[in-house]
Amino acid sequence: RSPAQKLAMLLTRIRELEVRPAFVLVTGDLVNGGSPDEYDFLQTELEQLEQLGVPILLALGNHDARRPFRQVILGEAPNNLSAPYYHSTMIDGLNVIVLDSHLPGEVSGYIDAEQLAWLDAELAKPMTLGHLVALHHPPVPATVRLLDSLGLNNADALAAVVCRHPNVLGVLSGHIHYHHVAAFANTISYTTPAVIYTIDPGVTDNLRILDGSGFSIGTVHNGQLLMNTVMLPGAQEELAYRVITEADLAG
């Protein structure tokens, strides 16, 4: 299936959920090349999700580009289009905080000091259900060695902010293309599968790419965040196998 077909399948699956979600969160890499045309296509697809009548929350990843994203998706005037895109949305007593870990020209990510200070203030707000933090790059080590070298460069700085606040239900991310759970800063880091392809976490020293797509469903229950992964039907066939060298790990 083409990337467009996979995205269409996923959007259809979300619209057909028995329980309508309170919101939809996309944790970055909204497009592949960061071109305006790609964001035009994305805008058309997002309009299908908007039929759910719930907030659609977007984060930016390393494949994104802030300027065309802000122009096409947000409809902003060309003034400060290169600024990081971070925001929060309060939904039924839950504060969903989206950070921008996009580092222009790099695959790895970074959260700047201004965002960290803003996050600290957001997490101090009293919320009935608590807070969710979302960003593209996972703040924890990845089991696949190459991806571990391309994560969040200042995860310790993010952890220092998050651990000061007891009401953080979890930190949600993407980037590594497979389901991954780890303890982080007195809460849980949860990474969801990707739409276009997945990566085999059982191959740790090299990179095995699979033809798969998935998403996650989150539920807040009795003060806890419950996350479940939904994989779309597919053969999970191997698309590529890349041998990783020390030079690859060094960047």
PEDAQUI-V306958 format. One record per residue. BURIAL is I if it has 9 or more other C-alpha atoms within 8 Angstrom, else O. Layout:
BEGIN
burial = (BURIAL;BURIAL)
END
This chain:
BEGIN
burial = (O;O;O;O;O;I;I;I;I;I;I;O;O;O;I;O;O;O;O;O;O;O;O;I;O;I;I;I;I;I;I;O;O;I;O;I;O;I;I;I;O;I;I;O;I;O;O;I;I;I;O;O;O;I;O;I;I;I;I;I;I;I;I;I;I;I;O;I;I;I;I;I;I;O;O;O;O;O;O;O;I;O;O;O;I;I;O;O;O;O;O;O;I;I;I;I;I;I;I;I;I;I;I;O;O;O;I;I;I;I;I;O;O;O;I;I;O;O;I;I;O;O;I;O;O;O;I;O;I;I;I;I;I;I;I;I;I;I;I;I;O;I;O;I;I;I;I;I;O;I;I;I;O;O;I;O;O;I;I;I;I;I;I;O;I;O;O;I;I;I;I;I;I;I;I;I;I;I;I;I;O;O;O;I;I;O;I;I;I;I;I;I;I;I;I;I;I;I;I;I;O;O;I;I;I;I;I;I;I;I;I;I;I;I;I;I;O;O;O;I;O;O;O;O;I;O;I;O;I;O;O;I;O;O;O;O;O;I;O;O;I;O;O;I;O;O;O;O;I;O;O)
END
